[in-house]
Amino acid sequence: MGLGSLFKKNKKEKKEEVVEDSHIEINTDDCGGCEKCTIACPNNVLIIVDDVSTVRDAQVCKSCKVCMAICPNDCITVN
């Protein structure tokens, strides 16, 4: 077995996607879509989808809570 077959074997293996519950909660009923949290987040965790803030990738969140502090409607909670 050569090196080429080792690399091909690894490419064929399918990794299971780990879905982790987000530690960021957004009350979408109170969110006005002002984008202040998305602009203030230093890690680009939040995005606006359908005029409300949504978690793009909770795994990159460093729990700095800047989004909580800047939200004028107090609709973001970071645990």
Number of C-alpha atoms within 10 A of each C-alpha: 5 6 8 8 10 10 10 10 10 10 10 8 8 7 8 6 6 6 6 8 8 13 14 20 13 18 14 14 8 13 19 14 17 15 17 13 24 23 15 16 19 14 15 16 21 22 19 15 11 8 13 17 23 20 19 15 14 17 12 10 20 12 14 12 16 15 25 19 13 16 18 15 12 14 17 23 14 16 9
